[in-house]
Amino acid sequence: MKQTLQRSLRRSDRKQERLSRLRPAASVRTLRGGGRGLEHDFDREVRRRRDQSLYVTHFTKAVDTAEGRLSPGQVLRRILRERSIYARPVGDRCAGGGRDADAVCLTEAPLLGLIVPTAPRSPAHGIGFDKRFVYRQGGMPVIYLRRDLIEPDGTPPMDPRLYPFVKPFEVEVDNPTYEREWRVPRDLSFTYAEVAFLIVPRDERPRFCAEFPDLQRVLDYEFLLESM
């Protein structure tokens, strides 16, 4: 048992080393207070914890459009061509009066935890960003709120500006906290330089690389599966 555990840990270390190549160059922000300079190395802090990630990822799902039904891969191509992810109703109806809030949904789960997102989203089609970029666009982690704290008409007990970030849950019914969800309460526009990585199926990777040559990191889904 001990030898099996040691081998598993060694494999995990090798996989983590391969995935570490995705991390951008370290950024150090100097905070000044009380006459002293304090250095905060965000990248180094995240690297020290394997349950943390520098990135947030948006997974696509099949959608119906005026042109017909688009597959998750087609949706991802449209996002890349238009360089925008459009905010859509999140489905929680927590914006007061039974209304729903619009937002772009992402997850901050580490790379090796990205391959099992909640259906109907495709674990094999995703676009990742540095979470600091998403923060600058108005994004932040959702607020997981007990459902019994929300009014019957769907009004949360908080500032209306926070409504798009509310995620109600009941532990014994559904527990979505493992999703580690982030939201942006408006459309998320980006440049190709701001895309940290793509996740696509292995057989689709050559086409994505050819169609979007400016993207530097295109991971295949099977690589993540093999890295578990």
GIVENTA-V351674 format. One record per residue. N is the residue number from 0. RES is the residue in three letters. PSI is psi in whole degrees, -180 to 180 (NA if undefined). OMEGA is omega in whole degrees, 0 to 359 (999 if undefined). Layout:
BEGIN
n=N res=RES psi=PSI omega=OMEGA
n=N res=RES psi=PSI omega=OMEGA
END
This chain:
BEGIN
n=0 res=MET psi=-45 omega=180
n=1 res=LYS psi=-43 omega=180
n=2 res=GLN psi=-39 omega=178
n=3 res=THR psi=-43 omega=179
n=4 res=LEU psi=-42 omega=180
n=5 res=GLN psi=-42 omega=178
n=6 res=ARG psi=-40 omega=179
n=7 res=SER psi=-41 omega=179
n=8 res=LEU psi=-39 omega=179
n=9 res=ARG psi=-42 omega=178
n=10 res=ARG psi=-40 omega=179
n=11 res=SER psi=-40 omega=179
n=12 res=ASP psi=-42 omega=180
n=13 res=ARG psi=-40 omega=179
n=14 res=LYS psi=-41 omega=180
n=15 res=GLN psi=-36 omega=179
n=16 res=GLU psi=-41 omega=178
n=17 res=ARG psi=-43 omega=181
n=18 res=LEU psi=-24 omega=181
n=19 res=SER psi=-18 omega=179
n=20 res=ARG psi=-13 omega=178
n=21 res=LEU psi=-15 omega=187
n=22 res=ARG psi=138 omega=177
n=23 res=PRO psi=170 omega=178
n=24 res=ALA psi=145 omega=183
n=25 res=ALA psi=141 omega=176
n=26 res=SER psi=133 omega=181
n=27 res=VAL psi=124 omega=177
n=28 res=ARG psi=131 omega=180
n=29 res=THR psi=123 omega=178
n=30 res=LEU psi=132 omega=182
n=31 res=ARG psi=132 omega=179
n=32 res=GLY psi=141 omega=179
n=33 res=GLY psi=27 omega=177
n=34 res=GLY psi=3 omega=181
n=35 res=ARG psi=149 omega=177
n=36 res=GLY psi=126 omega=180
n=37 res=LEU psi=125 omega=181
n=38 res=GLU psi=131 omega=178
n=39 res=HIS psi=107 omega=179
n=40 res=ASP psi=96 omega=184
n=41 res=PHE psi=-47 omega=183
n=42 res=ASP psi=-45 omega=183
n=43 res=ARG psi=-39 omega=180
n=44 res=GLU psi=-42 omega=181
n=45 res=VAL psi=-40 omega=181
n=46 res=ARG psi=-27 omega=181
n=47 res=ARG psi=-15 omega=183
n=48 res=ARG psi=118 omega=182
n=49 res=ARG psi=-12 omega=178
n=50 res=ASP psi=5 omega=180
n=51 res=GLN psi=160 omega=180
n=52 res=SER psi=148 omega=174
n=53 res=LEU psi=-10 omega=192
n=54 res=TYR psi=160 omega=166
n=55 res=VAL psi=146 omega=187
n=56 res=THR psi=137 omega=175
n=57 res=HIS psi=122 omega=177
n=58 res=PHE psi=145 omega=182
n=59 res=THR psi=162 omega=176
n=60 res=LYS psi=165 omega=178
n=61 res=ALA psi=139 omega=180
n=62 res=VAL psi=153 omega=176
n=63 res=ASP psi=131 omega=179
n=64 res=THR psi=176 omega=178
n=65 res=ALA psi=-26 omega=180
n=66 res=GLU psi=-4 omega=183
n=67 res=GLY psi=-173 omega=182
n=68 res=ARG psi=129 omega=179
n=69 res=LEU psi=137 omega=177
n=70 res=SER psi=166 omega=176
n=71 res=PRO psi=-38 omega=179
n=72 res=GLY psi=-40 omega=178
n=73 res=GLN psi=-38 omega=177
n=74 res=VAL psi=-43 omega=179
n=75 res=LEU psi=-41 omega=178
n=76 res=ARG psi=-41 omega=179
n=77 res=ARG psi=-43 omega=177
n=78 res=ILE psi=-44 omega=182
n=79 res=LEU psi=-39 omega=179
n=80 res=ARG psi=-40 omega=183
n=81 res=GLU psi=-10 omega=179
n=82 res=ARG psi=40 omega=179
n=83 res=SER psi=143 omega=168
n=84 res=ILE psi=121 omega=186
n=85 res=TYR psi=135 omega=178
n=86 res=ALA psi=138 omega=180
n=87 res=ARG psi=162 omega=178
n=88 res=PRO psi=133 omega=185
n=89 res=VAL psi=-15 omega=175
n=90 res=GLY psi=3 omega=183
n=91 res=ASP psi=-18 omega=180
n=92 res=ARG psi=50 omega=180
n=93 res=CYS psi=33 omega=179
n=94 res=ALA psi=16 omega=178
n=95 res=GLY psi=141 omega=178
n=96 res=GLY psi=25 omega=181
n=97 res=GLY psi=7 omega=181
n=98 res=ARG psi=160 omega=179
n=99 res=ASP psi=150 omega=177
n=100 res=ALA psi=151 omega=176
n=101 res=ASP psi=140 omega=179
n=102 res=ALA psi=163 omega=169
n=103 res=VAL psi=129 omega=184
n=104 res=CYS psi=137 omega=179
n=105 res=LEU psi=172 omega=175
n=106 res=THR psi=143 omega=177
n=107 res=GLU psi=17 omega=177
n=108 res=ALA psi=144 omega=177
n=109 res=PRO psi=161 omega=186
n=110 res=LEU psi=-44 omega=183
n=111 res=LEU psi=-8 omega=176
n=112 res=GLY psi=6 omega=186
n=113 res=LEU psi=-9 omega=190
n=114 res=ILE psi=4 omega=179
n=115 res=VAL psi=51 omega=178
n=116 res=PRO psi=166 omega=183
n=117 res=THR psi=134 omega=173
n=118 res=ALA psi=150 omega=11
n=119 res=PRO psi=12 omega=180
n=120 res=ARG psi=149 omega=181
n=121 res=SER psi=123 omega=177
n=122 res=PRO psi=-10 omega=185
n=123 res=ALA psi=-1 omega=181
n=124 res=HIS psi=106 omega=182
n=125 res=GLY psi=159 omega=178
n=126 res=ILE psi=128 omega=185
n=127 res=GLY psi=148 omega=179
n=128 res=PHE psi=153 omega=170
n=129 res=ASP psi=131 omega=185
n=130 res=LYS psi=-22 omega=177
n=131 res=ARG psi=-35 omega=175
n=132 res=PHE psi=-46 omega=181
n=133 res=VAL psi=-37 omega=177
n=134 res=TYR psi=-42 omega=180
n=135 res=ARG psi=-23 omega=178
n=136 res=GLN psi=7 omega=178
n=137 res=GLY psi=6 omega=182
n=138 res=GLY psi=160 omega=176
n=139 res=MET psi=168 omega=177
n=140 res=PRO psi=149 omega=177
n=141 res=VAL psi=163 omega=176
n=142 res=ILE psi=106 omega=178
n=143 res=TYR psi=113 omega=188
n=144 res=LEU psi=133 omega=176
n=145 res=ARG psi=133 omega=182
n=146 res=ARG psi=-30 omega=182
n=147 res=ASP psi=-2 omega=174
n=148 res=LEU psi=-4 omega=181
n=149 res=ILE psi=136 omega=181
n=150 res=GLU psi=156 omega=180
n=151 res=PRO psi=-28 omega=179
n=152 res=ASP psi=9 omega=177
n=153 res=GLY psi=20 omega=180
n=154 res=THR psi=117 omega=178
n=155 res=PRO psi=154 omega=181
n=156 res=PRO psi=66 omega=183
n=157 res=MET psi=177 omega=178
n=158 res=ASP psi=131 omega=180
n=159 res=PRO psi=-24 omega=179
n=160 res=ARG psi=-19 omega=181
n=161 res=LEU psi=-6 omega=183
n=162 res=TYR psi=-42 omega=181
n=163 res=PRO psi=-17 omega=184
n=164 res=PHE psi=-2 omega=184
n=165 res=VAL psi=129 omega=177
n=166 res=LYS psi=101 omega=181
n=167 res=PRO psi=151 omega=178
n=168 res=PHE psi=159 omega=172
n=169 res=GLU psi=123 omega=187
n=170 res=VAL psi=-40 omega=185
n=171 res=GLU psi=-7 omega=180
n=172 res=VAL psi=-56 omega=177
n=173 res=ASP psi=141 omega=181
n=174 res=ASN psi=88 omega=185
n=175 res=PRO psi=7 omega=186
n=176 res=THR psi=-24 omega=180
n=177 res=TYR psi=-19 omega=180
n=178 res=GLU psi=-23 omega=179
n=179 res=ARG psi=56 omega=189
n=180 res=GLU psi=142 omega=168
n=181 res=TRP psi=154 omega=174
n=182 res=ARG psi=149 omega=171
n=183 res=VAL psi=123 omega=188
n=184 res=PRO psi=31 omega=178
n=185 res=ARG psi=178 omega=177
n=186 res=ASP psi=144 omega=179
n=187 res=LEU psi=107 omega=178
n=188 res=SER psi=151 omega=186
n=189 res=PHE psi=165 omega=170
n=190 res=THR psi=165 omega=179
n=191 res=TYR psi=-32 omega=179
n=192 res=ALA psi=-21 omega=181
n=193 res=GLU psi=-2 omega=176
n=194 res=VAL psi=119 omega=181
n=195 res=ALA psi=-38 omega=179
n=196 res=PHE psi=163 omega=168
n=197 res=LEU psi=152 omega=169
n=198 res=ILE psi=122 omega=180
n=199 res=VAL psi=159 omega=175
n=200 res=PRO psi=151 omega=184
n=201 res=ARG psi=-40 omega=183
n=202 res=ASP psi=-11 omega=177
n=203 res=GLU psi=-11 omega=185
n=204 res=ARG psi=-46 omega=180
n=205 res=PRO psi=-39 omega=180
n=206 res=ARG psi=-43 omega=178
n=207 res=PHE psi=-43 omega=180
n=208 res=CYS psi=-39 omega=180
n=209 res=ALA psi=-38 omega=183
n=210 res=GLU psi=-29 omega=182
n=211 res=PHE psi=71 omega=185
n=212 res=PRO psi=-17 omega=181
n=213 res=ASP psi=-10 omega=179
n=214 res=LEU psi=128 omega=190
n=215 res=GLN psi=-29 omega=186
n=216 res=ARG psi=109 omega=177
n=217 res=VAL psi=106 omega=181
n=218 res=LEU psi=146 omega=173
n=219 res=ASP psi=143 omega=184
n=220 res=TYR psi=-40 omega=181
n=221 res=GLU psi=-31 omega=176
n=222 res=PHE psi=-42 omega=179
n=223 res=LEU psi=-40 omega=177
n=224 res=LEU psi=-45 omega=181
n=225 res=GLU psi=-20 omega=182
n=226 res=SER psi=-4 omega=181
n=227 res=MET psi=NA omega=999
END
